[in-house]
Amino acid sequence: MQTSAERMATGVDGLDDLIDGGLPHGGITVVLGGAGAGKSVFGMQLLAYGAQKQAERGILVAFEESAERVLAHTATFTWGQGVSPGVEVIDARLSQAVEQGGDFDLVGFLAVIGAKARANDARRIVFDGIDVLLASLRDPMLKRREMYRLRDWVHASSLSAIVTAKADAVEPRATGDYVFLEFMADCVVTLHHRVSQGTALRFIRVAKYRGSAHSANEFPFTISSSGIEVAASAVSEMRYGATTERVSTGVERLDSMLSGGYYRGSSVLITGAPGTAKTSLSSAFAHAAVSRGERTLYISFDESPDQIVRNVASIGIDLQPHVSSGRLVLHSFRGRAENPEAHVARMRALLRAVAPKNLVVDPLSALEQRGCEADAEAAALRVLDFAKSAGITILSTSLLGNALPLSEQTPLNISTIADTWIHVSYVNQAGERNRALSIIKSRGTGHSNQVRELVLSDTGIKLADVYSAGGQVLMGTLRWEKENEARRERSVAEASARLREEKAALALAETNAHLETLSRARVIQEAELAQLRAVAKAEAEHHAYETEEIRHRRRADRPPEGEASARSSGRDP
Amino acid sequence: MNPPVWMKFRLYIAGDGPNSSQAVANLRAICDEHLPGRHDIEIVDVVCHPRKALDDGVLITPMAVRLAPEPVRRIIGNLSDRQAVLHAFGIGAPS
């Protein structure tokens, strides 16, 4: 950031970062805008900041309003209290009653103002509504000449100047006679006030900044009791410190799925269709936090504090004692139809006032109901950014269609900044509606890919395993049925196996028995065969003996070998 | 027909620039013509006396103020528009 010697810090929240520290020091900045765009507030806020925070006294030269009215208006802002004597308001109205009889110039004007600035030792000066003064100079040449005179005077003095002028309401550029204002100035800021989809939105743009690289984009801003706050949508993640401390989600099983819980100071997004228990999960988180003794701020867009306490009491979460003790601050934005930036300004004011360690915004997507998506998204990012840089753990919920997101697109594209994203959906099966919770992403944490069934009962929130087989995920009674069926099938299978076993054993036994029989039969047959051989041999021997005996008795001679055998077949009687 | 009246003027100028010089010259000429011997002109240079200018509520110069008779009347500019000056100060035809 540049030193104040080169830049005049405006003190307008979010603006100084955009313009390298501030407006040109010692130079002249022209602020253009339509009626009610915030030019006067801008000037006054800058002077107040200078006097209160930079030890730079200032002067406001008011061409349109009396000093009393300017100070009264200033007092409506938080920084407007006690703004004098650091800031002096000079009434420079050209009364209607004063006629004009010829040309005039700003020589005397600048002499008087200059003397005042020196007497007050002022460093900052705002000429508020210079177009009123210039209107009295009929000749365009004169207007130009006098404005250059003013610029030279500023450059020669030790003052940094702001000149506000009413410009075209639709597109605040200096038109016609005032085009030269843009050429003459060192810096040009335009304030734009338009209505988008029924909501009034304000934008600031640094249209020119001599000698400085700057973003010429429009940035949304709000005017609240804190004055002007600019939404710089560049979110710097480098500012976030890393921490490894975990805080409980409020649901035991979810804590273990996330290796202990959410990281402290991280951002958690819970999405799902209406009725998918997002508020219950948010309340569980809040309850766990306050039970740890940590201050928690719960901002609801849908329900009143009483409704929230009542609703979660039905699932066994008792928030009342923590509300009574003040540790849990419930705040409802219900029924407020404002633009996103106004909501953000209020949220930031609450955060400053409550200084919690944890924040719940339910639902964050409520920012989107008014105004266009880009504004709501930028607003949401601002809230998350603000909380994260303060080390606050933030849990926000968002409405999302029931289908499990296939891509990481949410209606508010904040899934990129969310560290943990949990989605709850309805699963319709067999006439039943069950809730499925899945962790879509969890930065820096391993997490289960599986879906769990989210069960709400009067004892609290539980996560149950789902039945998953054959590519199907079942919950509720279907799961129970399927589990029973599986059990049945298993016992049937076991019984069949046992039966087959028995049969095989029987067959084996039979075969063994058969083998036994066969071997016995073999023994018998071998014996028979042996016997037959023995009988045949015995007969042959007997016959041979008989034959020999008879011969012996008959003293027969031995026939030749061949005849003996032919004859021996028949016996002699 | 306006009765003869005495007027007192204070003319605030800023240095010796063209508008200031013209304002001085013009006021003197108007007074000499329309209020001979019945006028008084005081000249205040705001460059030298800025505090007085601020106290008197004068920021734009040249500015001519009729202090008397009441009510106080003012007119800004170099006073080259004579008709406007006469009208602003209620000065009638030359006597």
Interface residues (C-beta under 8 A of the other chain):
Chain A: I90 D91 A92 L94 S95 A97 V98 E99 Q100 G101 G102 D103 F104 D105 V107 G108 F109 A111 V112 I113 G114 A115 K116 L133 S136
Chain B: Y12 I13 A14 G15 G17 N19 S20 Q22 A23 N26 V46 V47 P50 R51 A53 L54 G57 V58 L59 I60 T61 P62 M63 A64 R74 I75 I76 G77 N78 L79 S80 D81 R82 A84 V85 H87 A88
